[in-house]
Amino acid sequence: MLTTLIQRTEFSDIWRKFVTTGATEDVPEHIKMSWKRCKEMGVDPLKEIAALESDQKALRKRVDENLDLHHLLQSHYKEIEEKFDIAPFVILFADAEGHILSIRGHENILRMLEKSTLKEGASINECHTGTPAPGTSLVERKPVTVIAEEHYFHGLHWASCFSVPIWDHQKNIIGCLDFTSTSKFGKELKDLIPYFCNIANSLQFEVFLKERLEFFELHDSYFRSTFEYADKPLILINR
């Protein structure tokens, strides 16, 4: 059972102290800022994560808006899962607004995330899920690790997560990639961070390369058309 992989850490007392008194001593800076944001938004750390109705039409639209990255990630899932088998984990991709577009990996962890209402179409933002690595990563605009009781929501204290934003060539965040395991495998997850960052960078580069190739193909077609339609005005438009 997955419950045998879950263990309480010494950070539990620090979390409890913040929840009851607001004290932030010994709290990492990115966790402290997230906790403060959650408190300001009135997020209750002890209640269950509220289930959001899954709008399949809206989910399909978001996937279509991120189709290149979504397809690239789908094509790499199997390879990623085979290479990093030292710990059970799932890979989650969320768009720039914090909506989960795809999630797959270890079956038991998937079930626990779903129990916490985290599934495709759900929001992973701080206002809904406390201090999730993906939501906090999108706010902080940098890679973020959240281990066990560093999660603001008590219901996610079983998890250890690492998330890294994915950028387009214009330095806009187009989403984030998250790797989630259990609290027991927090150290293993941290050891794999350089590899996870390389995966995100590779996906980022592939998206950029695909965009550039499409751009050059468009201009090449335009150039060739100038000969075929030399006597007519031509207009080149983007998507």
KOLTIRO-641352 format. One record per residue (C-alpha): x, y, z. Coordinates in steps of 0.001 Angstrom, whole numbers, padded with zeros to 6 digits, always signed. Each point is the difference from the previous one (the first is absolute). Last residue first. Layout:
XYZ...
This chain:
-002271+032421-037076+002344+002509-001628-000699+001898-003225+001884+000427-003282-001786+002063-002672+000727-000292-003714-000837+002462-002780-000365-001615-003451+002103+000043-003196+002819-002112+001434-002403-002708+001178+002134-003071-000693+003279+001831+000525-001016+001730+003230-001508-003302+001143+003477-001509+000421+000908+002736+002502-003269-000404+001906+000486-003749+000239+003537+000567+001309-001338+002543+002485-002512-002503+001358+002608-002758+000165+002326+002348+001872-002677+000744+002617-001019-003654+000292+003644-000914+000600+000326+002762+002610-003133-001145+001854+001224-003609-000014+003393+001104+001329-001592+002016+002808-002218-002932+001010+003000-002342-000108+002075+002436+002067-002629+000210+002744-000393-003774+000020+003784-000349+000408+000090+002636+002732-002779-001819+001889+001852-003328-000320+003263+001645+001065-001722+001433+003073-001290-003489+000873+003529-001389-000298+001446+002721+002255-002857-000611+002513+000616-003755+000284+001877+000188+003311-002830+002132+001428-002538-002721-000866+002196-002659+001599+000162+002083+003177-003792+000512+000106-000664-003708-000531-001682-000635+003343-002190+003070-000495-001601-001611-003045+000670+000741-003682-000991+002868-002297+001807+001331-003089-001422+003221-001420+000400+001690-003381-001161+003580-000363-001901+002058-002517+000425+002512-002827+002067+002485+002001+000931+002901-002274+003689+000584-000714-000577+000823-003691+001468-003358-001095-002632-001835+002072+000512-000952+003623-000576-003157+002048-000159+000393+003768+001554-002672+002254-001766-002007+002682+001267-002358+002694-002361-001826+002338+000022-002091+003173-003402-001231+001168-001499-001479+003184-000507+003468+001467-002567+000670-002737-003128-000216+002170+001524+002379+002546-000177+002769-002594+002872+002482+000268+002449-002483-001526+003361+000376+001759-001241-002925+002082+001193-002517-002662+002583+001578-002333-000615+002929-002347+002709+000677-002595-000272+003001-002333+001518+000900-003366-000554+003687-000873-002785+002424-000896-000919+000510+003689-003727-000076-000808+000252-002826-002554+002320-001961+002285-002430+000450+002890-002824-001521-002029+002181-002881-001237+001599-000718+003428-003354-000061+001786-000229+002454+002890-003703+000224+000868-002066-001953-002519-002775+002312-001222+001362+003522+000585+003514-001319-000616-000813-001020-003581-000114-003653-001084-003404+000316-001641-001784-003129-001234-000451-000912-003677+002003-003210+000215+000145-001221+003609+000641+001392+003461-003184-000613+002029+002063-000988+003093-001264-003542-000545+001172+000468-003584+003474+000740+001309-000115-003144+002143-001170-002096-002950+002751+001378-002244+002507-000816+002736-001218-003600+000034+000176-000342-003806+003538+001364-000423+000091+002235-003087-002401+002310-001808-001347+003547+000018-001040+002248-002845-001592+003427-000406-000089+001088+003650-001171+003620+000138+002446+002454+001578-000549+003023-002237+003274-000541-001864-001001-003567-000839+000587-002989+002263+001960-003157-000772+000238-002763+002586+002464-002878+000146-000658-002651+002628+002446-001638+002379+001146-003288+001526+003715+000190+000789+003216-001417-001446-001769-000625-003348+001173+003121-001790+001052-001197-003459-003071-002093-000830-002526+002657+001033+001795+002687-002003+000127-002167-003139-003698-000815+000260-001028+003621+000490+002054+001397-002905-002601-000161-002801-002725+001348+002296+002236+002932+000915+000594+000907-003631-003716-000240-000760-000934+002296+002918+002732+002479-000888-001268+000334-003551-003669-000044+001041+000121+002749+002612-003046+001928-001246-001590-003312-001002+000466-001306+003566-001675+003122+001367-002948-000407-002389-000369-003680+000882-000041+000887+003701-002667+002672-000592-002189-002545-001820+000651-002607+002672-001113+002320+002813+000998-001923+003136-001988+001350+002946+002394+001107+002695+000465-002104+003132+000882+002032+003071+003262-001062+001602-000816-001373+003444+000105+002322+002985+002941+000429+002328+002059+002596-001874-002990+002369-000398+000811+002507-002764-001008+003517+001035+001769+001677-002922+002365+001752+002448+000811-003359+001622+000768-001559-003369+002221+002939-000974+001838-000301+003305+000504-003723-000512+001348+000665-003498+002467+002611+001247+001204-002319+002781+000391-002915-002402+002097+002091-002420+002145+001307+002890+000635-003332+001710-001678-000156+003474+002409-000155+002936-001960+002682+001919-003277+000902-001702-002327+000450+003005-003651+000575-000974-001227-001230+003389-002215-003064-000621+000667-000791-003674+003615+001145+000276+000645-002181+003048-001638-002992-001664+002244+000369-003052+003131+000240+002170-001120-003045+002001-000503-002023-003201+003466+000945-001278+001433-002883+002057-001433-002399-002591-002969-002373+000061+000290-003045-002222-001800-001344-003032+001298-002992-001983-001945-002518+002110-003156+001896-000971+000677-001017-003612-001128-003559+000717
